[in-house]
Amino acid sequence: MSFFGNWMGGQRRSARAAKERLQLVLIHDRADLSPGKLEALKDDLIAVLSRHVEIDRRLVQVTLTSDRDQQRLVADIPLAPARVRRRESLT
């Protein structure tokens, strides 16, 4: 591929990344949920769920997505391995 071909490919990747960042900003704006509020919500979810099940706090992810006219709050909350939960419940 020529120099110009490589350069144009880089521009397309940059344009795609910029578009994704703009979409993320719009989703946060439409949901009226700043990144700080989203992080506070994540902390609250972890606190509530930790009272009932053992979770792997390091891997919790909370994101906003948008499908046409609908925004979604998506929480991916992995549970701790069963043997860890069992061992802790015995003590």
C-alpha positions in Angstrom: 0.0 0.0 0.0 1.3 3.5 -0.8 2.0 6.3 1.6 -1.3 7.9 0.7 -3.2 4.7 1.2 -1.7 4.3 4.7 -2.4 7.9 5.5 -6.1 7.7 4.4 -6.5 4.4 6.4 -5.3 6.2 9.5 -7.7 9.1 8.8 -10.6 6.6 8.6 -9.6 5.0 11.9 -9.3 8.4 13.5 -12.7 9.5 12.1 -14.3 6.3 13.4 -12.8 6.8 16.9 -13.9 10.4 16.9 -17.4 9.4 15.9 -17.6 6.8 18.7 -16.4 9.3 21.3 -19.0 11.8 20.1 -21.7 9.1 20.3 -20.6 8.4 23.9 -20.8 12.0 24.8 -24.3 12.3 23.3 -25.5 9.2 25.2 -24.3 10.6 28.5 -25.9 14.0 27.7 -29.2 12.5 26.7 -29.4 10.3 29.8 -28.3 13.3 31.9 -25.7 11.0 33.5 -22.2 12.4 33.8 -19.2 10.1 34.0 -19.0 11.1 37.7 -22.6 10.1 38.3 -22.0 6.9 36.4 -19.1 6.0 38.6 -21.1 6.8 41.7 -23.9 4.5 40.4 -21.4 1.8 39.9 -20.1 2.1 43.5 -23.7 2.0 44.8 -24.5 -1.1 42.7 -21.3 -2.8 44.1 -22.2 -1.9 47.7 -25.8 -3.2 47.4 -25.0 -6.4 45.6 -22.0 -7.2 47.9 -24.5 -7.5 50.8 -26.1 -10.5 49.0 -23.5 -12.1 46.8 -19.7 -12.1 46.5 -18.6 -10.2 43.4 -15.3 -9.4 41.8 -15.2 -5.7 42.2 -12.2 -5.2 40.0 -14.1 -6.4 36.9 -17.4 -4.6 37.3 -18.3 -2.5 34.3 -21.2 -0.1 34.0 -21.8 1.5 30.6 -24.4 3.5 28.7 -25.5 2.4 25.2 -28.0 3.7 22.8 -30.3 1.8 20.4 -32.2 4.2 18.2 -34.5 6.1 20.6 -33.6 4.1 23.7 -30.7 4.5 26.1 -29.6 1.5 28.2 -27.6 1.2 31.3 -25.6 -2.1 31.1 -24.0 -3.6 34.1 -21.5 -6.5 33.8 -21.0 -7.8 37.3 -18.9 -11.0 37.6 -19.5 -13.1 40.6 -16.5 -14.3 42.6 -15.6 -18.0 42.1 -17.9 -20.4 44.0 -15.1 -21.9 46.0 -14.1 -18.4 47.4 -17.8 -17.7 48.3 -18.1 -21.1 50.0 -14.9 -20.8 52.0 -15.9 -17.3 53.2 -19.4 -18.5 54.3 -17.9 -21.3 56.4 -15.8 -18.8 58.5 
